[in-house]
Amino acid sequence: MTQTEHPISSCQRCGTCCRKGGPALHLEDKNLLDRGAIPLTAIYTLRKGELARDDIKGGLIRLSAEIIKIKSLPGSDQCIYLTDEKMACGIYDDRPVECRVLKCWDTRAIQKMYGHNRLTRQELFAKTPWLADLILAHEDECALEQVEKLVGDRIANAPAAAARLNEIINYDYHLRQVAAEKGGLPPDIMDVLFGRPLAEILPRQFRVKVKKR
């Protein structure tokens, strides 16, 4: 979309872009997290191999690398920082770089930087080595590429695959519990540390029902 193809040339504060989900974070945004302008409880991780909507090309894509994003309101795609009554951003002065460059009437700037220099968990937690190591351990055990293969083998009636998949689901669940209880970490930051729980991803992405016992 170019400026000449769009009937407007400035922000109308309609909130449309903010209702399509929170922005992905880039290296330029790390200082916002370091100084608490955006708390860890306000972000989450989409992991490599997870299905996600591509806001530039449209439609769902399988992620080739992780993305850290600002959360949406529960049951909605709307960014948590959009205030409906004033149709304004609650962190406007500290908004991420994607929000700063986005112009719905001319998307060239956001297209140019969209997939580049995105913030990763290893960069975010570089000064907390034990958390960075914990993230790597979880990724090694719960990689979605491995999960997808096990789902396929399970469909082919391989008992060992079903058992291994169950182990991974339990590992994902219990690591979050241990990190919160033993590590003293707020439960609200587990979705940025380890991504969304496998118990949520499996039904949505792989159509595998997970029953808690």
C-alpha positions as CSV (number, residue, x, y, z in Angstrom):
1,M,0.0,0.0,0.0
2,T,1.4,3.4,-0.9
3,Q,0.4,6.9,0.2
4,T,-1.4,7.7,-3.1
5,E,-3.5,4.5,-2.9
6,H,-5.0,5.5,0.5
7,P,-7.6,8.1,1.2
8,I,-5.9,9.5,4.3
9,S,-2.4,10.9,5.0
10,S,-2.4,11.1,8.8
11,C,-3.5,9.0,11.8
12,Q,-7.2,9.2,12.4
13,R,-7.0,7.4,15.8
14,C,-9.4,4.7,14.7
15,G,-7.6,2.0,16.6
16,T,-7.7,-0.5,13.7
17,C,-4.0,-1.3,13.8
18,C,-4.0,-1.7,17.6
19,R,-6.9,-4.2,17.3
20,K,-4.9,-6.5,15.1
21,G,-2.6,-7.5,18.0
22,G,0.3,-6.0,19.9
23,P,3.5,-5.2,18.0
24,A,6.6,-7.4,17.8
25,L,9.6,-6.1,19.7
26,H,12.9,-5.3,18.2
27,L,16.4,-4.7,19.6
28,E,15.6,-1.0,19.7
29,D,12.8,-1.8,22.2
30,K,15.1,-3.5,24.8
31,N,15.6,-0.3,26.7
32,L,11.9,0.0,27.2
33,L,11.9,-3.4,29.0
34,D,15.2,-2.7,30.8
35,R,13.8,0.4,32.5
36,G,10.3,-1.1,33.1
37,A,8.4,1.1,30.7
38,I,7.0,-2.1,29.3
39,P,7.0,-4.8,32.1
40,L,7.8,-8.5,31.4
41,T,4.2,-9.3,32.4
42,A,3.0,-7.4,29.3
43,I,4.8,-9.5,26.7
44,Y,4.9,-13.1,25.5
45,T,6.9,-15.2,23.1
46,L,5.8,-16.9,19.9
47,R,8.3,-19.7,19.5
48,K,10.0,-21.0,16.3
49,G,7.7,-23.4,14.5
50,E,4.5,-21.8,15.9
51,L,1.8,-20.6,13.6
52,A,1.2,-16.9,13.7
53,R,-0.4,-14.2,11.6
54,D,1.8,-12.2,9.3
55,D,0.6,-8.6,9.6
56,I,2.3,-7.6,6.4
57,K,1.6,-10.4,4.0
58,G,-1.6,-11.5,5.7
59,G,-2.6,-15.1,6.7
60,L,-0.9,-17.6,8.9
61,I,2.8,-18.5,8.6
62,R,5.0,-21.0,10.4
63,L,7.6,-18.9,12.3
64,S,11.2,-19.5,11.3
65,A,12.4,-17.6,14.4
66,E,10.8,-16.6,17.7
67,I,9.0,-13.3,18.1
68,I,8.4,-11.4,21.3
69,K,5.2,-9.4,21.3
70,I,3.1,-7.3,23.5
71,K,0.1,-9.2,24.8
72,S,-3.5,-8.8,23.6
73,L,-6.6,-8.5,25.8
74,P,-7.9,-12.0,26.9
75,G,-10.2,-13.4,24.2
76,S,-9.3,-10.6,21.7
77,D,-6.6,-9.5,19.3
78,Q,-6.6,-6.0,20.8
79,C,-3.3,-4.7,22.2
80,I,-3.5,-4.4,26.0
81,Y,-2.4,-0.8,25.8
82,L,-5.2,0.5,23.6
83,T,-7.7,2.5,25.7
84,D,-11.1,2.3,24.1
85,E,-12.7,5.3,25.7
86,K,-10.0,7.7,24.3
87,M,-8.9,5.5,21.4
88,A,-5.3,6.2,22.5
89,C,-2.2,4.2,23.4
90,G,-1.5,3.9,27.2
91,I,2.3,3.9,26.6
92,Y,2.4,6.3,23.7
93,D,5.6,8.1,24.7
94,D,7.2,4.7,25.3
95,R,5.6,2.8,22.4
96,P,7.7,0.2,20.5
97,V,9.5,1.0,17.3
98,E,6.9,-0.9,15.1
99,C,4.2,1.4,16.4
100,R,6.4,4.5,15.8
101,V,7.0,3.7,12.1
102,L,3.6,2.2,11.2
103,K,1.5,4.4,8.9
104,C,-1.6,2.6,7.7
105,W,-1.7,5.0,4.7
106,D,2.0,4.2,3.7
107,T,3.3,0.8,5.0
108,R,6.7,1.0,3.3
109,A,8.6,1.8,6.5
110,I,7.0,-1.0,8.5
111,Q,7.6,-3.5,5.6
112,K,11.3,-2.5,5.5
113,M,12.0,-3.2,9.1
114,Y,9.2,-5.7,10.0
115,G,11.3,-9.0,10.1
116,H,14.7,-7.5,11.0
117,N,16.5,-7.0,14.3
118,R,13.8,-8.6,16.3
119,L,14.4,-9.0,20.0
120,T,15.1,-12.6,21.3
121,R,14.8,-14.1,24.7
122,Q,18.5,-14.7,24.8
123,E,19.2,-11.0,24.3
124,L,16.4,-10.0,26.7
125,F,17.8,-12.1,29.5
126,A,21.5,-11.9,28.6
127,K,22.2,-10.4,32.1
128,T,20.4,-13.2,33.8
129,P,22.4,-16.3,32.7
130,W,20.4,-18.8,34.7
131,L,17.2,-17.7,33.1
132,A,18.8,-17.8,29.6
133,D,20.0,-21.3,30.3
134,L,16.5,-22.3,31.5
135,I,15.0,-21.0,28.3
136,L,17.5,-23.0,26.2
137,A,16.8,-26.2,28.2
138,H,13.1,-25.7,27.6
139,E,13.6,-25.1,23.9
140,D,15.8,-28.3,23.6
141,E,13.1,-30.4,25.3
142,C,10.0,-28.8,23.9
143,A,11.0,-27.7,20.4
144,L,7.9,-27.5,18.2
145,E,9.7,-29.2,15.3
146,Q,10.1,-32.3,17.6
147,V,6.5,-31.9,18.8
148,E,5.2,-31.9,15.3
149,K,7.1,-35.0,14.4
150,L,5.8,-36.8,17.4
151,V,2.2,-35.8,16.6
152,G,2.7,-37.3,13.1
153,D,4.1,-40.5,14.6
154,R,1.3,-40.7,17.1
155,I,-1.2,-40.5,14.3
156,A,0.6,-43.4,12.7
157,N,-0.2,-45.4,15.9
158,A,3.4,-45.4,17.3
159,P,3.0,-45.9,21.1
160,A,6.5,-44.6,21.9
161,A,5.7,-41.3,20.2
162,A,2.5,-40.9,22.3
163,A,4.5,-41.6,25.5
164,R,7.3,-39.2,24.5
165,L,4.7,-36.5,23.6
166,N,3.1,-36.9,27.0
167,E,6.5,-36.5,28.7
168,I,7.2,-33.3,26.8
169,I,3.8,-31.8,27.8
170,N,4.4,-32.7,31.4
171,Y,7.9,-31.2,31.3
172,D,6.5,-28.0,29.9
173,Y,3.8,-27.8,32.5
174,H,6.1,-28.6,35.5
175,L,9.0,-26.4,34.5
176,R,6.6,-23.4,34.6
177,Q,5.4,-24.5,38.1
178,V,9.0,-25.0,39.4
179,A,10.2,-21.7,37.9
180,A,7.3,-19.9,39.7
181,E,7.5,-21.7,43.0
182,K,11.2,-22.5,43.4
183,G,12.6,-19.6,41.3
184,G,10.3,-17.0,42.8
185,L,9.2,-15.8,39.4
186,P,5.8,-14.2,38.7
187,P,3.5,-16.7,36.9
188,D,2.6,-13.9,34.5
189,I,6.1,-13.9,32.9
190,M,6.1,-17.6,32.0
191,D,4.6,-16.9,28.6
192,V,7.6,-14.8,27.7
193,L,10.1,-17.2,29.2
194,F,8.8,-20.4,27.7
195,G,6.2,-19.2,25.1
196,R,2.6,-20.3,25.4
197,P,1.9,-23.6,27.1
198,L,2.0,-26.7,24.9
199,A,-1.4,-27.7,26.3
200,E,-2.7,-24.6,24.5
201,I,-0.6,-24.9,21.3
202,L,-1.3,-28.6,20.6
203,P,-5.1,-28.3,20.2
204,R,-4.9,-25.1,18.2
205,Q,-2.0,-25.9,15.9
206,F,-1.9,-29.7,15.8
207,R,-5.5,-30.6,16.7
208,V,-4.4,-32.8,19.6
209,K,-6.6,-32.7,22.7
210,V,-4.8,-32.4,26.0
211,K,-6.5,-33.7,29.1
212,K,-5.2,-32.7,32.5
213,R,-5.1,-35.5,35.1
